[in-house]
Amino acid sequence: MIPTVEFCGLEVSRLMVGGNPFSGFSHQGPERDEEMVNYYTAARIKETLQRAEAAGITTAVLRSDDHIEGIMREYYSEGGQIQWILQVGVKPDEFRDAVARGVRLGARAAYIHGGTGDKAYAERDLDALKEPIGHIHDHGIPAGVGSHSPEAHRWMYEAGLPADFHVVSFFNCGSLHDGKGEKFDAQDPPPACEVMREIHKPCIGYKIMGAGRVDAREALEFAFANIKAGDCVNVGMYRGDNDNMVEENAATVAAILGETT
């Protein structure tokens, strides 16, 4: 039901399932973080991925840490098929090992965490991104770069960073990684979509709902009306609020994209 696109040699659904709720990153406060961690046991995470597959979602964007790696090892050994795009945000000296572990477990692509992209832009240090992009390419998979700032993505792209894809936050909330707290400005999504249209490479939009601050249908309609036809969105889904959230989001995307074709 959900349209798929060619994405750096992979066929992916235009709706992807994100992993922040699985690891308790709510961007809504410590109590909410704890609620998500308590809800998302390993069994529930695997069930959510299975339900995503059944709903037509072919791809998940998940981090590189012991928690997720262990779950994905079980998920694939039990017959899971969802494609894993690996988010790598570890220290530079651990980056290569994290990518290698992810690839061994089944990751099909990997990208540099948005906080790392933000820092490289602030320091105008393109080399800080070129080396990890090279590490990913060494493993024979597509390499991407994330950032919370559209200006950072524009700088990376125009400077010729050899990334295969960009992972663009709809909200410029990198302030969290600078210790300045959560900031979600309603004026942020249009510039993010503008830069995604400028970048002539596949893009994944994330935080399109402002970590639960924007109605799901409203956010999905806006996203697909304003990004490129080959771009995708990554949405974290906390079933503790609504057990049918995965299926409802999938049906909403199928309806929206069916209306626009």
C-alpha positions as CSV (number, residue, x, y, z in Angstrom):
1,M,0.0,0.0,0.0
2,I,2.8,2.4,0.7
3,P,4.7,3.5,-2.4
4,T,8.4,2.6,-2.5
5,V,11.3,4.5,-4.2
6,E,14.8,3.6,-5.3
7,F,17.1,4.9,-2.5
8,C,20.9,4.6,-3.1
9,G,20.4,1.1,-4.6
10,L,17.8,0.0,-2.1
11,E,14.0,-0.1,-2.6
12,V,12.5,1.6,0.5
13,S,9.1,2.7,1.6
14,R,8.5,6.4,1.7
15,L,7.5,6.0,5.3
16,M,10.2,4.6,7.6
17,V,9.9,3.7,11.3
18,G,12.3,5.5,13.6
19,G,13.9,4.2,16.7
20,N,14.0,7.1,19.2
21,P,10.9,5.8,21.2
22,F,12.6,2.4,21.4
23,S,15.5,3.9,23.3
24,G,13.6,6.4,25.3
25,F,14.4,9.6,23.4
26,S,11.1,11.3,23.6
27,H,12.3,14.9,23.4
28,Q,9.4,15.6,25.8
29,G,11.1,15.3,29.2
30,P,12.7,12.7,31.5
31,E,9.4,11.2,32.7
32,R,8.3,10.6,29.2
33,D,11.7,9.1,28.3
34,E,11.3,6.7,31.2
35,E,7.8,5.8,30.1
36,M,9.0,4.8,26.7
37,V,11.9,2.8,28.0
38,N,9.6,0.9,30.3
39,Y,7.0,0.2,27.6
40,Y,9.4,-0.8,24.8
41,T,10.7,-4.2,25.9
42,A,12.7,-6.2,23.4
43,A,9.6,-8.2,22.6
44,R,7.5,-5.1,21.9
45,I,10.2,-3.5,19.7
46,K,10.4,-6.7,17.6
47,E,6.6,-6.8,17.5
48,T,6.5,-3.2,16.3
49,L,9.0,-4.0,13.5
50,Q,6.9,-7.0,12.5
51,R,3.8,-5.0,12.4
52,A,5.5,-2.3,10.4
53,E,6.5,-4.9,7.8
54,A,3.0,-6.2,7.7
55,A,1.7,-2.6,7.1
56,G,4.0,-2.1,4.1
57,I,6.9,-0.3,5.9
58,T,10.1,-1.8,4.5
59,T,12.7,0.2,6.3
60,A,13.7,1.3,9.9
61,V,16.2,3.9,11.0
62,L,17.8,2.7,14.2
63,R,20.9,3.7,16.2
64,S,24.1,1.8,16.9
65,D,24.1,0.9,20.6
66,D,24.2,-2.4,22.5
67,H,20.5,-2.2,23.2
68,I,19.4,-2.0,19.5
69,E,22.1,-4.2,18.2
70,G,21.0,-7.0,20.5
71,I,17.4,-6.7,19.5
72,M,18.2,-6.6,15.8
73,R,20.3,-9.8,16.1
74,E,17.3,-11.5,17.6
75,Y,14.9,-9.9,15.1
76,Y,16.8,-11.1,12.1
77,S,17.5,-14.5,13.5
78,E,13.7,-14.9,14.0
79,G,13.1,-14.1,10.3
80,G,12.6,-10.4,10.3
81,Q,13.0,-8.7,7.0
82,I,12.8,-4.9,7.5
83,Q,15.8,-3.0,6.1
84,W,17.9,-1.3,8.7
85,I,19.5,2.1,8.1
86,L,22.0,2.6,10.8
87,Q,22.4,5.9,12.7
88,V,26.0,6.1,14.0
89,G,26.7,8.7,16.7
90,V,29.5,7.3,18.7
91,K,32.9,8.8,19.4
92,P,35.2,9.1,16.4
93,D,37.6,6.4,17.6
94,E,34.6,4.0,17.9
95,F,32.9,4.9,14.7
96,R,34.5,2.2,12.4
97,D,33.7,-0.6,14.9
98,A,30.1,0.6,15.2
99,V,29.6,0.5,11.5
100,A,31.3,-2.9,11.2
101,R,29.0,-4.4,13.9
102,G,25.9,-2.9,12.2
103,V,26.8,-4.3,8.8
104,R,27.5,-7.8,10.3
105,L,24.1,-7.7,11.9
106,G,22.4,-6.7,8.6
107,A,22.4,-2.9,8.3
108,R,21.9,-1.9,4.6
109,A,23.0,1.8,4.9
110,A,24.5,4.1,7.6
111,Y,24.6,7.7,8.3
112,I,26.4,10.2,10.6
113,H,24.3,11.4,13.6
114,G,22.8,14.9,13.3
115,G,24.7,16.2,16.3
116,T,28.0,15.3,14.6
117,G,26.8,17.1,11.4
118,D,25.9,20.2,13.5
119,K,29.3,20.3,15.1
120,A,31.2,19.9,11.8
121,Y,29.1,22.8,10.4
122,A,29.7,25.0,13.4
123,E,33.5,24.5,13.0
124,R,33.3,24.4,9.2
125,D,35.3,21.2,9.3
126,L,34.3,19.1,6.3
127,D,37.1,16.7,6.9
128,A,35.4,15.6,10.2
129,L,32.7,14.2,8.0
130,K,34.7,12.9,5.0
131,E,36.5,10.3,7.1
132,P,33.4,8.6,8.6
133,I,31.7,8.7,5.2
134,G,34.8,6.9,3.9
135,H,34.5,4.3,6.7
136,I,30.9,3.6,5.8
137,H,31.8,3.3,2.1
138,D,34.6,0.9,3.0
139,H,31.9,-1.6,4.1
140,G,30.2,-1.4,0.7
141,I,27.0,0.3,1.8
142,P,25.5,3.8,1.1
143,A,26.7,6.6,3.4
144,G,24.6,9.5,4.6
145,V,24.9,12.6,6.9
146,G,22.5,14.0,9.4
147,S,22.0,17.5,10.8
148,H,19.3,19.5,12.6
149,S,20.1,22.6,10.5
150,P,19.1,23.2,6.9
151,E,22.1,25.6,6.6
152,A,24.4,22.8,7.6
153,H,23.0,20.5,4.9
154,R,23.3,23.2,2.3
155,W,26.9,23.8,3.3
156,M,27.8,20.1,3.2
157,Y,26.1,19.6,-0.2
158,E,27.6,22.7,-1.9
159,A,31.0,21.8,-0.5
160,G,30.9,18.5,-2.2
161,L,30.7,16.1,0.7
162,P,30.7,12.6,-0.8
163,A,27.5,11.5,1.1
164,D,25.0,9.4,-0.8
165,F,22.0,10.8,1.1
166,H,21.1,13.4,3.6
167,V,19.0,13.0,6.8
168,V,17.3,16.3,7.5
169,S,15.5,17.3,10.6
170,F,12.3,19.3,10.0
171,F,12.9,21.1,13.3
172,N,16.2,22.9,14.0
173,C,16.5,21.4,17.5
174,G,20.2,20.9,17.6
175,S,20.1,23.0,20.8
176,L,19.5,19.8,22.7
177,H,23.0,18.6,21.8
178,D,24.5,21.9,23.0
179,G,22.8,21.6,26.4
180,K,20.3,24.4,25.7
181,G,17.2,22.3,26.0
182,E,14.4,21.3,23.6
183,K,13.5,24.0,21.0
184,F,10.8,23.3,18.4
185,D,9.9,26.3,16.3
186,A,6.8,26.1,14.1
187,Q,8.7,28.2,11.5
188,D,11.4,25.5,11.0
189,P,9.8,22.9,8.6
190,P,9.5,25.0,5.4
191,P,13.3,25.8,5.3
192,A,14.1,22.1,6.0
193,C,11.9,21.1,3.0
194,E,13.4,23.8,0.8
195,V,16.9,22.4,1.4
196,M,15.7,18.8,0.7
197,R,14.4,20.0,-2.6
198,E,17.8,21.7,-3.4
199,I,19.8,18.6,-2.6
200,H,19.8,16.5,-5.7
201,K,20.4,13.3,-3.7
202,P,17.9,11.2,-1.8
203,C,16.9,12.7,1.6
204,I,15.1,11.4,4.7
205,G,13.1,13.9,6.7
206,Y,12.9,13.3,10.4
207,K,11.2,14.9,13.4
208,I,8.4,15.8,11.0
209,M,5.9,15.8,13.9
210,G,8.2,17.8,16.2
211,A,8.5,14.8,18.6
212,G,4.7,14.5,19.0
213,R,4.0,18.3,18.9
214,V,2.3,18.2,15.5
215,D,-0.8,16.2,14.4
216,A,0.3,13.1,12.5
217,R,-1.9,13.6,9.4
218,E,-1.1,17.3,9.2
219,A,2.7,16.6,9.4
220,L,2.6,13.8,6.9
221,E,0.5,15.8,4.4
222,F,2.9,18.8,4.7
223,A,5.9,16.6,4.3
224,F,4.9,14.8,1.2
225,A,3.6,18.0,-0.4
226,N,7.0,19.7,0.1
227,I,9.8,17.2,-0.3
228,K,11.0,15.6,-3.5
229,A,9.2,12.6,-5.0
230,G,12.1,10.3,-4.2
231,D,12.5,11.5,-0.6
232,C,11.2,9.6,2.5
233,V,10.2,10.4,6.1
234,N,11.3,8.7,9.3
235,V,8.7,8.6,12.0
236,G,9.1,7.3,15.6
237,M,6.0,5.5,16.8
238,Y,5.2,5.1,20.4
239,R,2.5,2.4,20.7
240,G,2.1,3.2,24.4
241,D,-0.1,6.1,23.3
242,N,-2.0,4.1,20.6
243,D,-1.4,0.5,20.0
244,N,-2.6,0.9,16.3
245,M,-0.2,3.8,15.6
246,V,1.9,1.8,13.1
247,E,-1.0,0.7,11.0
248,E,-2.7,4.1,11.2
249,N,0.4,6.0,10.1
250,A,0.9,3.5,7.2
251,A,-2.7,3.9,6.1
252,T,-2.5,7.7,6.3
253,V,0.6,7.7,4.1
254,A,-0.9,5.3,1.6
255,A,-4.0,7.5,1.3
256,I,-2.0,10.8,1.0
257,L,0.3,9.4,-1.6
258,G,-2.6,7.7,-3.4
259,E,-4.3,11.1,-3.6
260,T,-1.2,12.8,-5.1
261,T,-0.4,10.2,-7.9
